[in-house]
Amino acid sequence: MNHDDLRHWSKRAADWAHAYHSTLRDRPVRPRASYGATAAQLPDTPPEAPEPIKDIFADFKTIVPGATTHWQHPRFFAYFPANASPASMLAEQLANAIAAQGMLWQTSPAATEIEQVMIGWLRQALGLAPHFTGTIHDSATTATLSAVLTMRDRATGWDSVTEGLSGGPRLRLYASAQTHSSVDKAARLSGIGQANLVKIPTDAQHAMDPQALDAAIRADLAAGHKPAGVILCTGGTSIGACDPIAACLTVAKTHDLYTHVDAAWAGSAMICPEFRELWQGVDQADSIVFNPHKWLGAQFDCAVQFLADPAPQIRSLGLRPDYLQTLGQDEIVNFNEWTVPLGRRFRALKLWFTLRAYGLEGLRTRIRNHVAWAAELAEDIATIPGIQITTPPALSLFTFRYRDDAATEALLTRINDDGRIYLTQTRHEGRFVIRVQVGQFDCTRDDVMTVAQVLRDLTDGV
Ligand SMILES: *Cc1c(COP(=O)(O)O)cnc(C)c1O
């Protein structure tokens, strides 16, 4: 295959993509696949001789779509969305065609500079203070890890950068029990250790109690430990819990701790001013992450980290070996120094295309619709006998259960075998509950209200 073939086949791929997207509603959201069935259709050994792309493309069509969970299906209500606007798909095609590596400014000036401008656009779109700058990571997990590594090194007076952690006091991190597992992972990977991630009790709204945070920090200081940082959440993964950002940041500042706010999912909603009260006070944070790849239409992967001051993170992550020196360009931003990997994809292009193709107003309308439809749906299904709303809508996420744990679990299996919609579960206050999360880019009110229809069909007399 050469570039002439690529031209021909990429047009075929575009036609296939159009047909795929326009027939998604006719497919079950989650495939009826059994484990191992896809692998069994592939040869055990790699080909020695070249094969015609025609055959490869044909196999793709027979093997892949039927064994795919359709994340862009308008009735995907599971996990969080990984929504992808058509404009972002086009940008990804172009980024793929260029296949540039943006580790340094000089390895792709456009990638670095468009990333800088997109960070500025998004800062304004979310209503954040002008001092924030930032970068794009692959995932919120990596952004949170970067912030935790900064907390670690700042707390040791940067000794850990060269000496590691041996011999020093225990470093301590603080987060609420509703915080995403990526924080536990960062505690592990940073060498701080999961046992040193203190989970602060939450109140009746599942938000961190600032007084409990203060007490935990004081207790650790009294025990001779070294508090390193606080991780707060706006829109927790399980049920959408939001910590009181302003009050918790005040406590953290009192103890001179580095702070990170995880708004991976809910951050996108902050393009609408009416939701910003959910993270009121966020301008005082050192680091904030949100994923445009979840709810803003810039397809996976695209996690934006805002930094009040990039210098500490660069001090933790930035290295300049001889072969990465950029002669005479020391003042220039080289984004690899802000992130964990050296290599970087051109992720800013899909933000540029998406923000321009829909405008902030178009994106706000989508998010407002999702929030309004989730509320309408929750109200509707609350009238179905046996259904109980267990947590009310937090933006576009709510949970419900059906009679008891066993009946709820059985209902979830029936729902996902039915295929019209896809829902997933969590555990809340010890009980098995089903999550409903609205946010796919093309979903309509009818798609959302289908959930009520499916529940009526599948609970009737069961
Ligand atoms: C989805 C999510 C994450 C993890 O995001 P990745 O980009 O997949 O690493 C972290 N925190 C919260 C609150 C999330 O919703």
The ligand as a Gaussian input file, in Angstrom:
#p B3LYP/6-31G(d) Opt

LIG

0 1
 C      -13.311000       9.877000      33.651000
 C      -12.751000      10.422000      34.886000
 C      -11.386000      10.270000      35.185000
 C      -10.444000       9.482000      34.332000
 O      -10.333000      10.014000      33.062000
 P       -9.289000       9.456000      31.982000
 O       -9.137000      10.594000      31.045000
 O       -9.934000       8.261000      31.373000
 O       -8.036000       9.103000      32.690000
 C      -10.932000      10.861000      36.339000
 N      -11.742000      11.548000      37.158000
 C      -13.049000      11.718000      36.904000
 C      -13.912000      12.501000      37.830000
 C      -13.603000      11.159000      35.754000
 O      -14.893000      11.337000      35.488000

